[in-house]
Amino acid sequence: MKAKASVYITNQGITVNNKPFFSDIVFVDNELPFNKIYKQLDLNYPKYHKMDNLSKLGFLGVELLKREIDLSQYGEDRIAQIFQNSYSSLDTDIVHQKSINDKKMPSPAVFVYTLPNIVMGEIAIRNKLYGENLFTLVDKFSPQNWLELSNVQLALGKADAIMGGWIDIFENNFNLRLFLLDNSREGGLFEVK
Amino acid sequence: MERKVIYIGAEDILSSLGKTAAESYQNALTGVSGLKKHPIENFFTNKPLGIIENFRLLEDFTKVESMCIESARNSLSQVYDACFLDKWLIIISTTKGDIGYLEQNEIDKAKPTYLAQRVKGNLPLNSEVMVVSNACISGLLAIITAHDYIATGKYQHALVIGVDTVSKFTTSGFESFYALSEDPSSPFDKNRTGLSLGEAASCVVLSSKSNLFKEVPMVFVGGASSNDANHISGPSRTGEGLVRAINLALKSANVEQSQIDFISAHGTGTKYNDDMESIAFTRCNLQNTPVNSLKGYFGHTLGAAGVLELSISMQSMRNNMMLKTLGCVSPGTSEDINVLLNNKKAKLKTVLKTASGFGGCNAAVILKNNPN
């Protein structure tokens, strides 16, 4: 099964529907490019600045995806979000843990992001998506496993489209592979990999 | 396509109230709470917690791993072992897994997938393992996912293991939100002041074969999740996501509101959560249906909560007895709902279980008593 649209944001750069995107953004080691992408997208969404890096990554991915596909063609509760990763929310967990180790009062603004599914909440809020949510953890991205989970939801009629894929970040390593699949007969053009 | 009947049974609970589902249920029935205060240096807080005390670890395993393995073995002892050779799926539901490893900066071991491999390697099943980590709806979502996989024929049976322990990581986080109650939490009470945390491992088995189970199983008839699309930490003022999850679950179960005999709610004991649930139940026309929360017995067991609370509901169905909401004296929520203040005998044919969590997620599951 192929996706209608795909977005990759990795340490190597960005591709949208398999074409390089924002190639003038230089990805530097030890520096996350998210705020540069946000700026280039010319968005005005103050909530973005409060997000942790996992949520920023997913949020930006969906903003890029929307350049290729109109989400409003699906009902507000007919897009299911299914994401996977390996590091769960450990990228933010270590920030919370540090305040415990340092005997400081932890910050609730950090603690709320110590769950991997929060990124789906941020995407739901931004795009008014009331559909199903599922966050699973696996050692590495298995397109087959993700497609299987997606097909189960489509087959049971729980959604008309699935938005999600792989979203992982730990310190300076990040990897988003975002796809949109739907139950239309013609299918998509972009391989899930 | 004729719909497959999916059974659920073999429930087990390892909690502050007991070592089995029956023991935890019996203690709850007599009004015992597992919540009590502990020295502040142990868990960062001196607020009441539901801790499993004097727990004997399996050799070379952490507490989280040992709890999972022990509960899973208890659950599997309730199914016929000839089926162990069939196609199984193990789903672990957890919010934080073995987060204690983070104190020593052991990142790879703090990953819940590491926990999953450790647990799987010590169970007698020929199976794949996956982890669902979706805040406080993880347990119900893991059970729904297990159902959906079996319904589409990918697996024959699934073992769902819900687990979370009380750690400084979570207690300090909830303290930073001022969410922990000074006294054991009192869900739906007009004077409620917050939640109490607890720890547990709890298991259920789902299968397309009813003869897998030694005791008569229940039937999983419907389940769904929905997002509020409103706020990442605050419950929706309108209960939107929970209303949608309940309505979708009813629809998939082909059940009318009026057929629901009893609701096992999320009921954390925070002001906003319990108000939200009262609004959602009323919007679903369920305001007169008897409802309880089990958080006053076990505390909020996070990733285990959905599995544990559904397991207690299954015990309630087996015993035709609804448990009171321990800690609730005078109900007081935005909308008046029918909070159980005393244990009550009732023939329970159809039961609704709900959960809501950070990230705006909500889930609902409906079980029926096996007609056979």
HADDOCK unambig.tbl for C-alpha pairs under 7 A between the chains (distance, minus, plus):
assign (segid A and resid 87 and name CA) (segid B and resid 111 and name CA) 6.08 0.50 0.50
assign (segid A and resid 88 and name CA) (segid B and resid 111 and name CA) 6.90 0.50 0.50
assign (segid A and resid 97 and name CA) (segid B and resid 169 and name CA) 6.66 0.50 0.50
assign (segid A and resid 105 and name CA) (segid B and resid 176 and name CA) 6.84 0.50 0.50
assign (segid A and resid 106 and name CA) (segid B and resid 172 and name CA) 6.62 0.50 0.50
assign (segid A and resid 106 and name CA) (segid B and resid 173 and name CA) 6.35 0.50 0.50
assign (segid A and resid 106 and name CA) (segid B and resid 176 and name CA) 5.92 0.50 0.50
assign (segid A and resid 107 and name CA) (segid B and resid 176 and name CA) 6.15 0.50 0.50
assign (segid A and resid 108 and name CA) (segid B and resid 173 and name CA) 6.44 0.50 0.50
assign (segid A and resid 108 and name CA) (segid B and resid 176 and name CA) 5.35 0.50 0.50
assign (segid A and resid 108 and name CA) (segid B and resid 177 and name CA) 5.59 0.50 0.50
assign (segid A and resid 111 and name CA) (segid B and resid 173 and name CA) 5.55 0.50 0.50
assign (segid A and resid 112 and name CA) (segid B and resid 233 and name CA) 6.69 0.50 0.50
assign (segid A and resid 115 and name CA) (segid B and resid 95 and name CA) 6.72 0.50 0.50
assign (segid A and resid 115 and name CA) (segid B and resid 135 and name CA) 6.24 0.50 0.50
assign (segid A and resid 116 and name CA) (segid B and resid 133 and name CA) 6.91 0.50 0.50
assign (segid A and resid 116 and name CA) (segid B and resid 134 and name CA) 6.96 0.50 0.50
assign (segid A and resid 117 and name CA) (segid B and resid 134 and name CA) 5.24 0.50 0.50
assign (segid A and resid 117 and name CA) (segid B and resid 135 and name CA) 6.80 0.50 0.50
assign (segid A and resid 117 and name CA) (segid B and resid 359 and name CA) 6.37 0.50 0.50
assign (segid A and resid 118 and name CA) (segid B and resid 232 and name CA) 6.65 0.50 0.50
assign (segid A and resid 118 and name CA) (segid B and resid 358 and name CA) 7.00 0.50 0.50
assign (segid A and resid 118 and name CA) (segid B and resid 359 and name CA) 4.52 0.50 0.50
assign (segid A and resid 121 and name CA) (segid B and resid 229 and name CA) 6.53 0.50 0.50
assign (segid A and resid 121 and name CA) (segid B and resid 232 and name CA) 5.90 0.50 0.50
assign (segid A and resid 121 and name CA) (segid B and resid 359 and name CA) 4.42 0.50 0.50
assign (segid A and resid 121 and name CA) (segid B and resid 360 and name CA) 5.81 0.50 0.50
assign (segid A and resid 122 and name CA) (segid B and resid 232 and name CA) 6.86 0.50 0.50
assign (segid A and resid 124 and name CA) (segid B and resid 227 and name CA) 6.93 0.50 0.50
assign (segid A and resid 124 and name CA) (segid B and resid 229 and name CA) 4.76 0.50 0.50
assign (segid A and resid 125 and name CA) (segid B and resid 229 and name CA) 4.08 0.50 0.50
assign (segid A and resid 125 and name CA) (segid B and resid 230 and name CA) 5.40 0.50 0.50
assign (segid A and resid 125 and name CA) (segid B and resid 231 and name CA) 6.87 0.50 0.50
assign (segid A and resid 128 and name CA) (segid B and resid 229 and name CA) 5.40 0.50 0.50
assign (segid A and resid 129 and name CA) (segid B and resid 229 and name CA) 5.99 0.50 0.50
assign (segid A and resid 130 and name CA) (segid B and resid 226 and name CA) 5.53 0.50 0.50
assign (segid A and resid 130 and name CA) (segid B and resid 227 and name CA) 4.69 0.50 0.50
assign (segid A and resid 130 and name CA) (segid B and resid 228 and name CA) 6.11 0.50 0.50
assign (segid A and resid 130 and name CA) (segid B and resid 229 and name CA) 6.02 0.50 0.50
assign (segid A and resid 130 and name CA) (segid B and resid 241 and name CA) 6.83 0.50 0.50
assign (segid A and resid 131 and name CA) (segid B and resid 226 and name CA) 5.13 0.50 0.50
assign (segid A and resid 131 and name CA) (segid B and resid 227 and name CA) 6.11 0.50 0.50
assign (segid A and resid 132 and name CA) (segid B and resid 225 and name CA) 4.95 0.50 0.50
assign (segid A and resid 132 and name CA) (segid B and resid 226 and name CA) 4.80 0.50 0.50
assign (segid A and resid 132 and name CA) (segid B and resid 227 and name CA) 6.73 0.50 0.50
assign (segid A and resid 133 and name CA) (segid B and resid 225 and name CA) 6.54 0.50 0.50
assign (segid A and resid 133 and name CA) (segid B and resid 226 and name CA) 6.64 0.50 0.50
assign (segid A and resid 134 and name CA) (segid B and resid 134 and name CA) 6.66 0.50 0.50
assign (segid A and resid 135 and name CA) (segid B and resid 132 and name CA) 5.94 0.50 0.50
assign (segid A and resid 135 and name CA) (segid B and resid 133 and name CA) 5.70 0.50 0.50
assign (segid A and resid 135 and name CA) (segid B and resid 134 and name CA) 5.65 0.50 0.50
assign (segid A and resid 136 and name CA) (segid B and resid 131 and name CA) 5.39 0.50 0.50
assign (segid A and resid 136 and name CA) (segid B and resid 132 and name CA) 4.42 0.50 0.50
assign (segid A and resid 136 and name CA) (segid B and resid 133 and name CA) 5.81 0.50 0.50
assign (segid A and resid 137 and name CA) (segid B and resid 113 and name CA) 6.41 0.50 0.50
assign (segid A and resid 137 and name CA) (segid B and resid 130 and name CA) 6.71 0.50 0.50
assign (segid A and resid 137 and name CA) (segid B and resid 131 and name CA) 5.10 0.50 0.50
assign (segid A and resid 137 and name CA) (segid B and resid 132 and name CA) 6.35 0.50 0.50
assign (segid A and resid 138 and name CA) (segid B and resid 113 and name CA) 6.09 0.50 0.50
assign (segid A and resid 138 and name CA) (segid B and resid 130 and name CA) 6.59 0.50 0.50
assign (segid A and resid 138 and name CA) (segid B and resid 131 and name CA) 6.99 0.50 0.50
assign (segid A and resid 139 and name CA) (segid B and resid 113 and name CA) 6.42 0.50 0.50
assign (segid A and resid 152 and name CA) (segid B and resid 148 and name CA) 6.56 0.50 0.50
assign (segid A and resid 152 and name CA) (segid B and resid 149 and name CA) 6.62 0.50 0.50
assign (segid A and resid 152 and name CA) (segid B and resid 152 and name CA) 6.54 0.50 0.50
